[in-house]
Amino acid sequence: MGTASSIGPAWSTDLALTAATIDRCYVDTESTRTLIQPREAEMEVHLTQAFPVSASRLWDVAVTRYADSEVWDRSVHSSSIVPDGTQIDGVEHSRIAFDTSFGHLTVQILDVQREGEGGVMVYTIAKGLPSVIREGSSTWTITSDGPDRSMLTVDVVLTTTPIGTLVSPVMKAMFRRGDKQMITDLHAYLATGEPSEAKRQAVAKHG
């Protein structure tokens, strides 16, 4: 899942220790010691992938049935809709809880807009982000590229805490790797009608 869906178990012990122990950064000079207070940082991840199916087919699997991504996403073990009485443009849920390789995540869908055969979905991770990330959102844009071709663009925006700024390159790399794996799994599923080999291995491992 993308955003989902995108860093290691417990966000890695080393990373947790870094966030827990570093609360400020110092620069030593010959005569002075200057205190540098880290500030929040914004990170962006941009990924684009072509698919050998129509935009409407991609939309159906990736957006309308987003809560069923456990069928094809290697990182998602199970999911459940959190009832809140909301329906958004063809999506029968707006809040989904995922049990993933990275822990328990709750995604809040903020907006879904159809544009032709494709459209745009925007969601935020409401619960489950590592402590060094203050907030994270993802925008999925699906466009038609021909009768049986479509494009998916995923734009992720992450805002770190001041402490998170110190490890932001590591966090960005983790989210980018996770989203690339998600897109790879989605592409395999739509191209073949079957889960990817990585997804099948994950099912065999986790049940």
C-alpha positions in Angstrom: 0.0 0.0 0.0 1.8 2.7 -0.4 2.2 5.0 1.8 1.2 3.5 2.8 2.7 1.1 3.3 6.3 1.6 3.4 8.9 1.1 6.2 10.2 -1.9 8.2 8.9 -3.6 11.4 8.8 -1.1 14.3 10.5 1.3 11.9 13.8 -0.5 12.8 15.4 -0.7 16.3 18.3 1.5 15.3 16.0 4.2 14.0 13.9 4.1 17.2 17.0 4.4 19.4 18.2 7.4 17.3 14.8 9.2 17.7 14.7 8.4 21.4 18.2 9.6 22.3 18.9 12.5 20.0 17.1 15.7 21.0 19.6 18.3 19.8 22.6 18.7 17.6 25.8 20.5 18.4 28.6 22.0 16.3 32.0 22.4 17.9 34.4 25.1 16.9 37.7 26.2 18.3 36.2 28.6 20.8 32.5 28.1 20.8 29.8 25.4 20.9 26.8 26.4 18.9 23.4 24.8 19.6 21.4 23.9 16.5 17.7 23.2 17.0 16.4 20.8 14.3 13.3 21.9 12.5 10.5 20.0 10.8 11.2 18.9 7.3 8.9 18.0 4.4 9.9 15.0 2.2 8.3 14.1 -1.1 8.2 10.8 -3.0 7.1 10.7 -6.6 6.5 7.5 -8.6 4.9 6.8 -11.9 4.1 3.4 -13.5 2.4 2.4 -16.8 -0.1 -0.5 -16.6 -1.3 -2.8 -19.5 -5.0 -2.3 -18.6 -7.6 0.4 -19.0 -7.8 3.3 -16.6 -11.2 2.1 -15.5 -9.8 -1.4 -14.6 -6.9 0.1 -12.7 -9.3 2.5 -10.9 -11.5 -0.4 -9.9 -8.7 -2.4 -8.3 -6.6 0.4 -6.9 -9.3 2.7 -5.6 -12.8 1.3 -5.5 -11.4 -1.9 -3.9 -8.5 -0.3 -2.1 -9.6 -2.0 1.2 -9.0 -5.4 -0.6 -5.3 -4.6 -1.3 -4.3 -7.6 0.8 -5.2 -9.7 -2.3 -2.1 -8.3 -4.2 0.1 -6.2 -1.9 2.9 -8.2 -0.3 3.0 -6.0 2.8 -0.7 -6.2 3.7 -1.8 -9.2 5.7 -5.4 -8.2 6.4 -7.6 -5.2 6.5 -11.0 -4.1 7.8 -13.2 -1.1 7.2 -13.7 1.1 10.2 -17.4 2.2 10.0 -17.9 5.9 10.1 -21.0 6.3 7.9 -19.1 7.9 5.1 -19.1 7.0 1.4 -16.9 8.8 -1.1 -17.7 8.7 -4.8 -17.9 5.0 -5.5 -15.6 4.0 -2.5 -17.7 2.4 0.1 -15.4 3.2 2.9 -13.3 6.2 4.0 -11.3 4.7 6.9 -9.5 1.4 6.7 -7.3 -0.4 9.3 -4.5 -2.5 7.8 -2.4 -5.2 9.5 0.9 -4.9 7.6 4.5 -6.0 7.7 5.2 -2.5 9.1 2.7 -2.7 11.9 -0.9 -1.6 12.3 -1.9 1.3 10.1 -5.2 3.2 9.8 -5.7 5.1 6.5 -8.2 7.9 6.2 -9.4 8.6 2.7 -9.9 12.3 2.3 -11.1 12.7 -1.2 -11.9 10.7 -4.3 -12.7 12.4 -7.7 -13.4 10.6 -10.9 -11.9 12.2 -14.1 -12.9 10.2 -17.2 -12.0 6.6 -16.7 -9.5 7.5 -14.0 -9.3 10.1 -11.3 -7.6 11.0 -8.1 -7.6 9.5 -4.6 -6.1 11.3 -1.6 -5.5 9.7 1.8 -3.6 10.3 5.0 -2.2 7.8 7.5 -4.3 8.6 10.5 -2.6 6.1 12.9 0.5 4.0 12.8 3.2 6.4 11.6 6.6 6.2 13.3 7.1 8.8 16.0 9.6 10.7 13.9 6.9 11.4 11.2 4.3 14.0 12.2 2.0 13.4 9.3 1.9 11.7 5.9 -0.4 11.8 2.9 -0.5 10.2 -0.5 -2.2 11.2 -3.7 -2.9 8.5 -6.4 -3.6 9.9 -9.9 -4.9 7.5 -12.6 -5.0 8.5 -16.2 -5.8 6.8 -19.5 -2.9 6.2 -21.9 -4.9 4.4 -24.6 -7.6 1.7 -24.9 -5.7 -0.8 -22.7 -3.1 1.4 -21.2 -3.1 3.6 -18.1 -0.8 5.4 -15.8 -0.6 5.5 -12.0 1.2 8.4 -10.3 1.8 8.2 -6.6 2.8 11.4 -4.7 3.7 11.0 -1.1 4.3 14.0 1.3 5.8 13.4 4.7 6.4 15.9 7.4 8.9 15.0 10.1 9.1 16.1 13.7 12.2 18.2 14.5 14.0 15.0 15.7 12.9 13.2 12.5 14.7 15.8 10.4 17.9 14.2 11.5 17.0 10.8 9.9 14.8 12.2 7.1 17.0 10.7 4.3 16.6 7.2 5.8 12.8 7.7 6.2 12.4 8.9 2.6 14.3 5.9 1.3 12.2 3.5 3.3 8.9 5.0 2.1 10.1 5.1 -1.5 11.2 1.4 -1.4 7.8 0.4 0.1 5.8 2.3 -2.4 7.8 0.9 -5.3 7.1 -2.6 -4.0 3.4 -1.9 -3.8 3.3 -0.6 -7.4 5.3 -3.6 -8.6 2.8 -6.0 -6.9 -0.2 -4.1 -8.3 1.3 -4.2 -11.8 1.9 -7.9 -11.6 -1.7 -8.5 -10.4 -3.3 -6.5 -13.1 -1.0 -7.9 -15.9 -1.4 -11.5 -15.0 -4.6 -11.8 -12.9 -2.5 -13.4 -10.2 -0.6 -12.1 -7.1 3.1 -11.5 -7.6 5.7 -14.1 -6.6 6.6 -11.7 -3.7 3.0 -11.7 -2.5 2.7 -15.5 -2.7 5.9 -15.8 -0.6 4.5 -13.3 1.9 1.3 -15.4 2.2 3.3 -18.6 2.7 5.3 -16.9 5.4 2.6 -15.1 7.3 -0.4 -17.3 6.5 
